[in-house]
């Protein structure tokens, strides 16, 4: 077990070793204007003033050797403020060249975005206008075709063309005329269908379709028979052959 004297000697040796290592790791400086009474090499001190490096200082050590050490001096905070650029006020910033340059760039970018948007809008408008013009042209052609069918007494075909025109080109001016013409044809067909002569003609036409469908069934042409029977039911729903056609349809294979 160490005595008190031996323990103190070891503590002193460790402190000397620590100070030696500290001197090796850190750069020593000489601070002019700071009292050094009671200090020794390697002692840690806290400086709250601002320092500026001002050169070097030569001195003679206790052993008589000459040494040179960096020299630092404390400076006044007010002196430092002289070198700081004051922060501009908002009004000063707005009047500065930097702000005007930034504002100009932002304005140019905004203008460019507006030009691109306007160009896109113009292109879309032109595209829509071309689409509308093409639609008007197609609708006029369909209307002319329907009128040609009427001149050839092909009323059903004319009605079919008019119905397609109204459905496919609802935003055209030709649609209005097509609707009026279709109403006239539908009214004429309804009036015609009420005559005794026409009813007889419709029954005969339905009978003929039914007979043809039966022949298709005998020849195992079920697809052709189904097509004829379905058209019979659709075009002559009020006739007796239509009722028979419905029954036959149920017997046909899918």
C-alpha positions in Angstrom: 0.0 0.0 0.0 1.4 3.5 -1.0 2.0 6.1 1.7 0.5 9.5 1.5 3.8 11.0 0.3 4.2 8.4 -2.5 0.6 9.0 -3.6 1.2 12.7 -3.9 4.4 12.1 -5.9 2.5 9.9 -8.4 -0.3 12.5 -8.7 2.3 15.2 -9.5 4.0 13.0 -12.1 0.7 12.3 -13.8 -0.1 16.0 -13.9 3.3 16.8 -15.3 2.7 14.2 -18.0 -0.7 15.5 -18.8 0.6 19.1 -19.1 3.4 17.8 -21.4 0.9 16.1 -23.7 -1.3 19.1 -23.6 1.6 21.4 -24.8 2.3 19.0 -27.6 -1.3 18.9 -28.8 -2.2 22.6 -28.6 -0.6 25.6 -30.2 0.5 28.0 -27.5 -0.1 31.7 -28.0 0.9 34.8 -26.0 -2.0 37.1 -25.3 -0.9 40.7 -24.9 -2.9 42.7 -22.4 -4.0 39.7 -20.3 -2.5 39.4 -16.8 -0.5 36.2 -16.4 0.3 36.4 -12.7 -0.2 33.0 -11.1 -0.3 31.2 -14.5 2.1 28.5 -15.7 2.8 26.7 -18.9 -0.1 24.5 -20.0 -2.7 26.1 -17.7 -6.1 26.3 -19.2 -7.7 29.7 -19.2 -11.0 31.1 -20.5 -11.0 34.3 -22.6 -14.3 36.1 -23.1 -12.8 38.9 -25.2 -12.3 38.9 -29.0 -8.8 38.2 -30.1 -6.9 39.1 -33.2 -3.6 37.6 -34.3 -1.0 40.4 -34.5 2.2 38.6 -35.2 4.9 36.9 -33.1 6.8 37.7 -30.0 10.4 36.5 -29.1 11.4 35.9 -25.5 14.1 34.1 -23.5 13.1 31.0 -21.5 14.0 30.3 -17.9 16.9 28.1 -19.2 18.2 31.0 -21.3 17.0 29.7 -24.6 15.4 32.0 -27.2 11.8 31.2 -28.4 9.2 32.7 -30.6 5.5 32.4 -30.0 2.4 33.6 -31.8 1.0 36.9 -30.4 -2.6 37.7 -30.0 -4.3 40.9 -28.7 -7.7 41.6 -27.3 -9.9 43.9 -29.4 -12.9 46.0 -28.5 -16.3 44.8 -29.8 -17.1 48.3 -31.1 -14.0 48.1 -33.3 -15.4 44.8 -34.8 -18.7 46.4 -35.6 -17.0 48.8 -37.9 -16.2 45.9 -40.2 -19.7 44.4 -40.2 -22.1 45.2 -42.9 -25.4 46.4 -41.4 -28.5 44.5 -42.3 -30.6 46.7 -44.7 -34.1 47.7 -43.9 -37.0 46.5 -46.0 -37.3 49.8 -47.9 -33.5 49.8 -48.5 -33.7 46.2 -49.8 -36.6 47.0 -52.2 -34.5 49.9 -53.6 -31.4 47.8 -54.0 -30.2 46.6 -57.5 -30.3 43.0 -56.2 -34.0 43.2 -55.5 -34.8 44.9 -58.8 -32.8 42.2 -60.6 -34.7 39.4 -58.8 -38.1 41.1 -59.4 -37.3 41.4 -63.1 -36.4 37.7 -63.4 -39.6 36.7 -61.6 -41.6 39.0 -63.8 -39.9 37.5 -66.9 -40.6 33.9 -65.7 -44.3 34.8 -65.0 -44.6 36.4 -68.5 -43.1 33.3 -70.1 -45.5 31.0 -68.3 -48.4 33.2 -69.4 -47.2 33.1 -73.0 -47.0 29.3 -72.9 -50.4 29.0 -71.3 -51.9 31.3 -73.9 -50.2 29.3 -76.7 -51.7 26.1 -75.3 -55.1 27.6 -75.0 -55.0 28.9 -78.6 -53.9 25.5 -79.9 -56.7 23.8 -78.0 -59.2 26.3 -79.3 -58.1 25.8 -82.8 -58.3 22.0 -82.4 -61.8 22.3 -81.0 -62.9 24.6 -83.8 -61.5 22.2 -86.4 -63.3 19.3 -84.7 -66.6 21.3 -84.7 -66.2 22.3 -88.4 -65.5 18.6 -89.3 -68.6 17.6 -87.3 -70.8 20.1 -89.1 -69.4 18.9 -92.5 -70.1 15.2 -91.7 -73.6 16.0 -90.3 -74.5 17.9 -93.5 -73.3 15.0 -95.6 -75.5 12.6 -93.5 -78.5 14.9 -93.9 -78.0 15.0 -97.7 -77.8 11.2 -97.8 -81.0 10.9 -95.8 -82.8 13.3 -98.3 -81.5 11.2 -101.2 -83.0 8.1 -99.6 -86.3 9.9 -99.2 -86.3 10.9 -102.9 -85.8 7.2 -103.7 -88.7 6.3 -101.4 -86.4 4.5 -99.0 -88.0 5.8 -95.9 -86.7 3.3 -93.4 -83.1 3.8 -94.6 -83.6 7.6 -94.4 -84.8 7.3 -90.9 -81.9 5.1 -89.9 -79.4 7.7 -91.3 -81.2 10.5 -89.5 -81.2 8.7 -86.2 -77.4 8.1 -86.5 -76.9 11.8 -87.4 -78.7 12.9 -84.3 -76.8 10.5 -82.0 -73.3 11.1 -83.4 -73.5 14.9 -84.1 -75.7 16.4 -81.4 -74.0 19.8 -81.4 -74.5 20.6 -85.1 -77.0 22.8 -86.8 -77.9 19.9 -89.1 -79.2 18.0 -86.1 -82.2 20.3 -85.7 -83.3 19.8 -89.3 -82.7 16.0 -89.0 -84.9 15.9 -85.9 -87.8 17.7 -87.7 -87.4 15.5 -90.7 -87.4 12.3 -88.6 -90.5 13.4 -86.7 -92.3 13.9 -90.0 -91.3 10.4 -91.2 -92.3 8.8 -87.9 -95.7 10.5 -88.0 -96.2 9.4 -91.6 -95.3 5.8 -90.8 -97.7 5.8 -87.9 -100.5 7.1 -90.0 -99.7 4.6 -92.8 -99.6 1.7 -90.3 -103.2 2.4 -89.3 -104.7 1.7 -92.7 -106.3 -1.7 -93.4 -104.3 -2.1 -96.5 -101.0 -1.5 -94.8 -101.9 -3.9 -91.9 -102.5 -6.7 -94.5 -99.2 -5.9 -96.2 -97.4 -6.1 -92.9 -99.0 -9.5 -92.0 -98.0 -10.9 -95.4 -94.5 -9.6 -95.1 -94.2 -11.1 -91.6 -95.6 -14.5 -92.9 -93.0 -14.5 -95.6 -90.2 -13.9 -93.1 -91.5 -16.6 -90.9 -91.6 -19.1 -93.7 -88.0 -18.3 -94.7 -86.9 -18.7 -91.1 -88.5 -22.1 -91.0 -86.7 -23.2 -94.1 -83.4 -22.1 -92.5 -84.2 -24.2 -89.5 -84.9 -27.2 -91.6 -81.5 -26.8 -93.2 -79.8 -26.4 -89.8 -79.0 -22.7 -90.5 -79.9 -21.7 -87.0 -77.9 -18.5 -87.1 -79.7 -17.2 -90.2 -83.1 -18.3 -88.8 -82.4 -16.4 -85.5 -81.5 -13.2 -87.4 -84.7 -13.3 -89.5 -86.9 -14.1 -86.5 -85.5 -11.3 -84.4 -86.0 -8.8 -87.1 -89.6 -10.1 -87.6 -90.3 -9.5 -83.9 -88.8 -6.1 -84.0 -90.4 -4.8 -87.2 -93.8 -6.5 -87.0 -94.5 -6.8 -83.3 -98.3 -6.5 -83.7 -98.7 -9.5 -86.1 -99.5 -13.1 -85.3 -96.4 -14.3 -87.1 -94.4 -12.3 -84.5 -95.9 -14.4 -81.7 -94.9 -17.6 -83.5 -91.5 -16.2 -84.1 -91.0 -15.6 -80.4 -91.8 -19.2 -79.7 -89.4 -20.5 -82.3 -86.6 -18.3 -81.0 -86.8 -20.1 -77.6 -86.2 -23.5 -79.4 -83.1 -22.4 -81.3 -79.7 -23.3 -79.8 -77.5 -20.5 -78.7 
